[in-house]
Structures are given as C-alpha cells and as structure tokens.
Amino acid sequence: MSLPSIETVRATMLSAIVPLAAEAIPLAEADGCWLAEPVTAERDQPPFDASAMDGWAVRSVDLRPGARLEIVGESAAGHDAGVTVAPGQAARIFTGAALPPGSDRVVIQEEAERDGGTVVLAAAADAPAWVRPRGCDFRAGAVLLEAGTRLNPWRLALAASAGRATVTCRRRPVVALLSTGDELVAAGETAGPHQIYDACAPALAAFVRRSGGTSVLLGRAKDDDASILAAIDAGTFDLLVTVGGASVGDHDRVKPAVRSAGAVLSVEGVAVRPGRPVWFAHLADGRPLLGLPGNPASALVCAQLFLAPLIAALQGGRTDPAVDTAVLNGPLSANGPREHFMRAIVETAPDGSRRVRPMSDQDSSLVTVMAAANALVRRLPGAPPLEAGSRVEVLLPEA
C-alpha cells in the first residue's frame, strides 16, 4: 500500500485544527506564544531627540575646533534639562537624555574639555552628530509585530518598548501524553525482567514545553482497550498524544480502542523513516489525537515533523523545521522508498565549513544514538548513493 508523503500528512493534520481562544498574557510569561493580535506603537520611539553618547549638547553653528561655549545646564536621562541652549552655549548631556531646546547635536566628551564654567570644543565641523532622532526606531501607529508572530525575548523587548504590559495570544495548548504498553514502567520504578523504562514520556514533555505547549502526563496504559480508554477519559487536554501501540499487531490496541469510542482517523501511516506508523484522529468530542510510534527515535523525529506544527496551529501560528546544508564526512548508500531522517552529528571543520556524519546504526530503539546526535540528515525517497564531500540537507532540532 502506498503511503502519503510527510507534506500530505502534515497538511491533512493542520487542516483540521481550530485555534484556541485568545487571552491577554503578561510579557514575562509570553515567550514562545503566538500573537493573536498585532502589537502597534502608541508613540514614537524614542519620543524625543536623544543623545547617543555622553558629551555636550550644542548648536551646529557653534561647532568648530577651539570654540569656547558657556555651560548653561545639564540633561540626564529621564529628566527635563530645564534650559534652552542659545548661540555660544552648551549643556552637559548623558546617553539617552533629551537634547535641550536649541541644541541639535552632541560633541562627545572625548572631543571637548571643561574649563570652569565653559567648555572648549575640539570636534571638527563634520564630526558625527551623535543624536538619535525622535522616532528613529519606530513611529506612533506603526505595526511592530504582526498577528501570527511567535514571541521570543527580542520581540518581547520590542513590545515592552511600545509600552505594552500584556500581549494578546492564543492560550498555550494543554498536550496530554499517554504511553502505552505492558512492557513500560516509569523511570525510578522497579522494572520486571521483561520490562523497560519509559524514555518517551519525559522527552516528549520537554519537547511540548519547548514547542510552546503545556504537557500533562497521563501515565502508562496497558495493552487493552479498557485501560487505554480509562486513561484518556481521565485527562483534560486540547491535544492528545499517544505513544506506542501504533502498528497493526495483536497487542497494538490504541487505534482499535479509540475507534470503538467514536474516534475518526484521517491518517494511518506516512512514508517516513523512522515513524511509518504515525496516525492522526479526532476523538468523538472533536479533540485531535496524534499517534506516535513507541521507539524513542521514531517518536521524537515525528514530534519534530508533526507535533510541533500542531502545537503552533492550535495557537494560530506555524513552525517549520530549521533546515540547513552540510558536507558529508563519508559516503551514503541509496535511500529506499520512504523519506529518511538519519540521526547525525554536525561539526564545524577547521576551515569553517559545516560537516555532517550520519550515525552508523539507525535502529530507532537506540537511545544512546539519539542522545549523541545533534542533527537529522534528510534523504528523499529513492535518493541515489552519495560520495564523501556531497552536500546534504540537515534538520537542526532545538538543542
């Protein structure tokens, strides 16, 4: 059976997402959120002509080497100088302070020398003005950040400089994580001789937080329908992510369980390696469900490809994997019929070039390989063999 491409599956998932309600969020809590409304400037920034340096506020007509000017006052940031600079006069001024009326430039303190109640200039007539003109950063009414923009520390600084204490964003989605499988126990618990520790739940919880959501752990469900449905019914969430039980074996019970409860599946597999069994559905109440494979590498690669875009879409935004290119350290064999994301190590060579080395073992259950990798080499379906020195596309997951 032919499987749909990553792009087709992602489009199917995103087309079914309805953004969550918007709310006012304090700036200090808004990092990683997507704006639901634009941020507009209410006034000019700076709101006055400001000094860019410590020095002396003067009139351009008085600027010449050896000019001696009367000192009439001082202008400090946040204060009104209370003076006007007339011809033949100067005012001491500090970085960020408003230029007193009458002055139109600043002579930096390194190019002037105070002599009692006067200052002697050494600056040439063509010296820089050292003035930040009113509105040089932005003007009142300007749209500083568009709706749909994802906030980061730099954009939050911009919103704050416009006087905004809050921003209107879609609320962070609550993403519930349900691990499934009789073989799983939580780290810290006692594992039986045929059990393994659940590596995916804490990793995906961290991934959700870094992607802008809030994670809720629903624990581990056994490989039976009642256990799976009981765990789902106990959760409050906007998006459910199940891990494991995604294939078609007798003990893969997640899809049959949610189908029996009225879920409608729209994706049942994707042409990707690792991660072929990925699936997507809507529960009977309309909430979306993303089914990830149980192997850690499969789950985290597919989280990068599908979960991050879903979290963004629930907040009215979009996110794309960070893609770059690098030079292969060694040869690669031809790729098969599925798009392949190979765990790899990207390093910077002495000549400054970026070089990449795919890991020798791509078994999706190997957590050591996943932990050592810092990139994914993307290989398209049917890609031909490549020699060392070839340039390949790499995805750079967040560190």
N, C-alpha and C positions, 0 to 999 in steps of 0.2 A: 504494500500500500504506500502510495506517495504521500509524504508528509509536507505540510505547509512550511514556508520559509519563516525565519525569525521576524522579518518585516511584516509578513502577512499576519502572523500570530499576534505580534505587538499591536498592530492596527485593530485587530478584532477585539483584543482586550480593552484598549483605550476607548474605542467607540462606545463601549457600554458603561463607561464611568461617568457618574454625575458628581460634579464638585460639591464639596461640603459647604456649609453655611460660613459666612464671613463674620469676623469679630474684631474688635479693637484689641491690639496686643501691645503691651509696653515695649519700647525699643530694646530694653535689656533682655527680653525674652523672645525676640523675633528672629534671631539668627537662624537661617535655614528655611524660613517660611516664604511663601509666595504671596506677593501683593494682590489683593482683590480690587483695590482702587489705586489710582495714581497718587504719587506724592507731588504736590505743587508748592512752589515757593510763594510765601506770603509777603516777602520783602526782598530788597536787593541784598546781595552778599558780596563783599562787605557793604554795610548800609551807609558808609561814608568813605571818602578818600583816606586811605590808611597808609601809615609808614611801613615800609618793608624792612627797615633797618633802624638801629639806634643811631641818632645823629642830631641834625639841626634842621628844623623846618624854615625854609627861606623862600624868597621870591626869585624867579628865574632872572629877572632884570638885575639882581644883585650878585649873580653867580660869576665870579672871576677870581683868579688867584690873587691873594693878598687883600681881598675885601674885608673890611672890619665892620661888623654889624653889632648893633645894640641887642642884648638879650632881654626879652620882654616877658618871658614866662616859660612854662613847661607843659608838655602834653604827654600824659601817661595813658596806657590802655585802660579803658573803662571810665575815663574821667574827661570832663569838659575843660579844655585849657583855660577858658575864660578870657582869652586875649585875641586881638587881631594883629597880624604881622603886617606892618606898614613898610614902605620902602626904607632900606637901611636897617631893618630889624630882623631878628631871628628868634626862634623859640626852641628850647631843648625838647627833643621828641624821642619816644621809645617805640620799639617794634610793636605794631598793632594799634598804635594810638591814632586818633583822628588828626588830620592836618588842620591847624588853626586857620580860620578865615584869613584870606590874604596870601597865604603861602601856597605854593603849587609844586614844591619839590623838596627833597631831603638831601642834605650833604652828610655823608656818613661820618661818624666820629673820627675815623682814621684820617680823614681829609680836612680836619679842622682842629683848631687849638683854642681853648678858652683862655681869655686874658681878663681876669676880673669880671666886670660887667659887660664885656664884649667877647665876640668870637671871631677869630681870624680864619678865613677860608683858604684852603689850598686846592680845592677842586677846580678842574678846568670847566669851561663853558659847555663842553659836550659830554660832561660826566652823566652817568645814569641818573634818572630822576628818583629812583627808589621809592616809588609810590604805587600802591595797589589801588587802582581807581574804583570808585563806587560801582558795584555790580559786575566787577571783572570775573567773579566766579559764576554767579547766576543772577538773573533779574526777577523781580516780582512777577508772578504769573507763569513762570516757566515750569514745564512738566519735568521734574527731576528724575523720577522713576516711574516707568510705565506699569500699569496693571499686568500681572503675569511675570514680573521680575522676581527672581529669587534673591532674598536678602542675604548679605554677608557683612562682615564688620565694616568694610569700606562704604557700602551702601547705607548701612545704619548711621554711619558718621554723616553722610550727606543728608539723610532725613533729619537728624538732630540739628544740623546746621541751618535747616529751614525752620527750626522751632517746633518740630513735631515730637511730642512725648509718646505718642502711640502711632501705630500704623494699622490699616485695615487689611487683614489677611484671612484666607481660608483657615479654619482651625486645623491643627495637626491631626491627621487621621490616627485612630487607635487601631493598630495592627495586631491581631491575635495570632500567636504561633502555637500550633499543635503538632507535636512529634508523635509519630505512630510506629508501633512495632513491639512485639513481645520481647525482642532482644535488647531493648533500650532501658538503661537506668540513668538517673541524673548523676553527674559528677559529684562525688562526695558520699554517694550511697554505696552500699555493698553490692558488687556485681557478682552474679552467679557464674558458673563455669562456662555457660554458653551465651553470656550477655556482654554487651559493650556499652561504653558511656556515650551519652547523647552529646555529640560535638556540634550539631547544627543549631540547637536552640539558642545557646548563648551567642554564637556567631551571628545568627540572623537578628537577634535582639539588638546587637550593636549596629548591624547594617541598617536596621529600620531607623534607629536614632540618628545615624549619620545621614540618612536619606530624608530626614525631616518629619518622621512619624514618631508615634509613641508606641512602644511594644508592650504587649501583655502575654505572659506565658501561661498557656492552658495546660501545661504538663504533658504527660505521655499517655496516649490511648493504646489499649491492646488491639490486637488484630481481630476485632469482632465489631459488628455493626453497632451494637448497643453501647459499647464503650466509646466508640468514636462519636456517636450522636449525643451521648450524655455530656462529653467534654465540650462539644460545640454549643449545646443548649445552655451550658453554664457560663458562656463568655459574653461579654458586651464589647462590640467592636464595629469598626467601619469596613475592615478588610480582614478576611481570614486567610491565613497561610498554613496549609498542612504540609508536613514533611514526611516523606516515606509513603508506602502503600500506593504508589502512583502507577505501577505497572499492571500487568494482567494476570499475575499468578493467583493461585488459590488463596493465598494469605494477604493479597493486596486488596483490602476491603474498603478503602476510603471512598472511591468513586461509587461502588455499589451502595454504600451506606447513605451517602448524601443524595444519590438518585432516589433511593427509597423514601427519602424525606421531602422530595419535591424539587431538588436542585436541577437546573437545566445546564448542561455542559455545552460550551461553544468551541472549546479547543480540547483535543485529545491527542496531543503529541506535536512535536516540532522537529524539523530537520536540523538538529544541532547536536554537537558532541562536545562535552558531556551535557546531558539533560533531555534526551529524547522524550521521556515520559511526561514532560510538563503538561499540565492541563489547566483549564480555567472554566469556571461555572458561576452561576448566580444561585444563591440559596433561595428557598421558597419565599422568603421575605424580601428578596431583591438585593441583598448584600453580596458583594463579589467574593469569590473564593479562588485563590491561586494554589494549585497543587504542585509542589516541588518534589523532585526525587530525593531519596534518603541519603545517598552518598554525599559527603560534605562538599567535594569539589563541584558536583553537579548542582547541588542546592545553591552554592554561592555564585557560581557562574550565571545561573539562571536568575538569581536575585539581581545581579548586575543588569541583565538583559531585560527583565520583565518586572521585578518587584519595584525597583527604583522608579521606572516610568509610571507605574500605577500609583505610588505614593505621591508623585508630583501631580498627576492628573486629578487626584482627589482634592488637591489644593489649587486647581485651576492653572497649573503650570506644566512645564515639560522639562525633561532632562535627557541628555544624550551622553553615552559613554565618552570619556576623554580618549580620543584616538590620536595616535602619533605613528611615526615610522621609525624603524631601526634596522641596522645591518646584521644579518645572520652571522653568528660565530662559526657555524658549521652547516653541513648540508641538511636538507629536509626531504623526506620521501613524498611521493604524490599523495594528495588527500583523497578521501573517499567521497561518497555521495552527500554527506552531511557537512554543513559548516562547522568547522572545528576551532575551538578556543583552547589553545595549548598553554598550560601554565609554564611560565618562563621567568628568567632573571634578566633584567635590563641593567646595563652598566655603562658608565661613561669612560671611553678609552682615553689614553694619554693625549691623543690628538684632538680630543673634544667631541668625537663622533659618538653617537649612541649605538651600542651593540647589544644584541639580544641572544640569549642561549635558552632554547626550549629545554625543559627538564626531560631527562632520558626516559622516565617512567610516567606515563599519563593516566595510570589507573585512578579512577575518580574516588576511590575509597582512601587514598593515601593522604593523611592529614599532614605528614611531615613535608611532602612535596608542596602542598597548598601553602603551608606556613612559610616556606623558603621563597616562594615565588613573589614577585612584585609587579608582574605584568601578565597579560594574556596575548599570545600570538594568534591573530585571526587568519584562518585559512578558508578560502571559499570552496564550495563543493566542486570536486573534480580538479582542484588546483594541481598543476604539474610539479614534478620534483624541482627543488631549488638548490643551487650551489652556495657554498660559503661566500659571503660578500653580497648576496642578494638582499634587496631591501624588502621588508615585510611590514604589514600593518600591525600595530600593537595597541591594546587597550590598557589603560593605566588606572586600575581601581584605586580608590582613595586609600592612602597609607593608614 
